[in-house]
Amino acid sequence: MATRGLLGAVSRRASLLSVTRYTSTAASRSISTLVVAEHEGGCIKASSVNAVEAAKLLGHDNSITVLLAGSGPSLERAASSASSCHPSVSKVLVAHSDRFTHSLAEPWARLIQLVQQSGGYSHVVAASGSFGKNIVPRAAALLDVSPVTDVTQISEPLQFVRPIYAGNALCTVRYTGAEPCLLTIRSTSFPVDLQETGSKSNDAPISRVDLSTFEEESIGKSRYMKLTSQDTERPDLGNARVVVTGGRGLKSAENFKMIEKLAEKLGGAVGATRAAVDAGFVPNDLQVGQTGKIVAPELYMAFGVSGAIQHIAGMRDSKVIVAVNKDSDAPIFQVADYGLVGDLFEVIPELIEKLPDKK
């Protein structure tokens, strides 16, 4: 028993020395970060700007490069948008190819590998949305490293905080692998100072990625088929200032139209629980929660939402949470700032009637 204890202590000491040695080596060299960004309609997405904000926290001397890819005039406009999106951006890389237009994981992962090999970045960062979750793990496999996902706080260049157990606990992790350190960040945890971003006077230079060797590589078997979406004037769920969410308590897709009407009155986005999505009330792109979208609006209103931990994990960072449920013991009331025990079929019509129309 004593021998095993001594060996264990030696093993732990060796492990600690290994971590310390790696950390001091990483700290001695300059930090450079590649931010893998999304764009739409000629503009860089807000979540990618949040990724730049997170990259800024990795170090004061951090050189941040934004990577965009795709084809057509919208890519050129997005590159111009990225060059001025944040004062910390020092360079924008643009990869022109139809292969990247539909954000398939295989070509994007190969692109990250190619850019990393030529740039030698210490960190690669992407927002933890469907785009980042799809691409970063595959890129990490190609680079033979392990990614750190869903980061909510950056303590040091190699030390991060991330949620575990459906967001019920926070875990501090230290990355001890080889470079680059791949991260996906929760965009809601890294808000951008709009005054700071608007103060940038000089645009970052824009360069093209050399794809001469990339085109010869075998990319993968995934193929883009089609995109199905609904035309709506409501704001994007992930970036909306107000989110109105309905749960299984609405009982039908027809009743869910009350949620949509209330969201229109408030100029907000519509959300749903997994139970409502599984019941076919709304499409799954409206799902909020651990397996859906992570949101942190200024106002989050939940109607007929019980408050399962998987759902709360996706909205608990909202500034003000309002819950309406006829069950006074519903877990949603434990995180709500304001709660009303009542029948949503009476409360929602009354709210719609008394709220002025959005101008």
KADAVEN-V335455 format. One record per run of one state. SS is the DSSP state (hx for helix, st for strand, lp for the rest). FROM is the first residue (numbers start at 0). LEN is the number of residues. If there is no record, write none. Layout:
# KADAVEN-V335455
ss = {SS,SS}
from = {FROM,FROM}
len = {LEN,LEN}
This chain:
# KADAVEN-V335455
ss = {lp,hx,lp,st,lp,st,lp,st,lp,hx,lp,st,lp,hx,lp,st,lp,hx,lp,hx,lp,st,lp,hx,lp,st,lp,st,lp,st,lp,st,lp,hx,lp,hx,lp,st,lp,hx,lp,st,lp,hx,lp,hx,lp,st,lp,hx,lp,hx,st,lp,st,lp,st,lp,hx,lp,st,lp,hx,lp,st,lp,hx,lp}
from = {0,1,28,31,36,38,40,42,44,45,56,62,70,72,83,88,96,97,100,104,119,122,127,129,143,147,156,158,164,168,174,180,185,186,189,193,198,204,208,213,216,241,246,247,250,256,266,268,272,273,278,283,286,288,292,293,298,303,308,312,319,325,330,334,337,341,343,354}
len = {1,27,3,5,2,2,2,2,1,11,6,8,2,11,5,8,1,3,4,15,3,5,2,14,4,9,2,6,4,6,6,5,1,3,4,5,6,4,5,3,25,5,1,3,6,10,2,4,1,5,5,3,2,4,1,5,5,5,4,7,6,5,4,3,4,2,11,5}
